Amino acid sequence: MGRETLIYCGIDWAERTHDVALVDDTGQLLAKRHITDDAAGYKLLLELLSEYGDSEENPIPVAIETCRGLLVAILRTGKRKVFAINPMAAARYRDRHSVSRKKSDAGDALVLANILRTDMHAHRPLPDDSDLGRAIAVLARAQQDSLWNRQQLANQLRSLLREYYPAALEAFATWANGLCRPEARELLKAAPTPARAARLTRTQLQAALKRAGRKRGIEAEAERLRDVFRADWAHQPPLVEEALGKQMLALLIQLEAACTAADQLAEAVEEAFPQHPDAEIMLSFPGLGIQLAARILAEIGDDRTRFADARGLKAYAGSSPITRASGKKSSITRRWVKNDRLNHTGYLWAFASLRASAGANAHYRRRREVGDWHAAAQRNLFNRMIGQLFHCLQHRKLFEEHTAFPITITAAA
């Protein structure tokens, strides 16, 4: 049929099947289908859309409660707008049409279609990011998740060692990243209990350090470790100590796998990110290395029309404050609804920029002097720098210190 009237599509997705509903601009249900989550089901969906006038020049917009998966990838081909509707928002729309709180998959698909019919202007379609940008997003998010997983496992291991093996924590305390270092993991495999650690010889300690890849100061480090392990420490009963050692080795296997995954994903990001056209601009900013820059690109994308202005990006990142006013009461607070990944990366970026940029450091100091706490000053600095990043990406310019912090540079001169 032709497209004399506007048509909207809603899809209630599930693991194995999906419900599809098409409505016109008057709210009349035109068609509904129950499709499977496979190539045959996707073909049936595209044929249904085509039957009701979907074309390359005039595609039918689609609302769905997810932004990922094969179904979304199929729908995003061409110029079609796909709207990822928050499930909580969809639940509120459902209550507008029924007070009985009834729910069905077919009904949810109809609700999603009607959301576009009535309030499409209030929702944002998925950004039109490039394939390279989306690939970098997959790698950067996976690498960030692997780091969080690694830290969680390291915390569990630390907690377990405190119960029966404080000598290990003392021995690794001077090393950066402590339990995540190859030397620490190799030593724990060689001596899973404090009793075994006390019997390690200098030769065995040196061999363990060499297996971990250490090149310098092996003899001195082995001597230090030997002294720590042979010091006077409290012990669990022998049977309990052996059981805890076996538990520790099981946890150590998981930690070693997490460390390997984090390293491999970091290498993949190092290889992919420099190929992106925005890489040079982002890496020109102080405090941004390849890993942090890739995480920022993963969250903001490379679709330059995604944010209308810098204020929209700042609100999305959670760096700009929010005002709550009612009657005579008014308060300005931090944002709680935000992109948590981007907000976390922004904190690391602001912290790293304090050493890399004199202007950023001076800006942070000024915020501290007027009464901001450390986190608030960091957030304010991130708010300023992400606005500058938005400007540079829009105008294809590199970061310039004297332009970004002109007052500070003049005062320092």
Order of alpha helices (4+ residues) and beta strands (2+ residues): beta-beta-beta-alpha-beta-alpha-beta-alpha-alpha-alpha-alpha-alpha-alpha-alpha-alpha-alpha-alpha-alpha-alpha-beta-beta-alpha-alpha-alpha-alpha-alpha
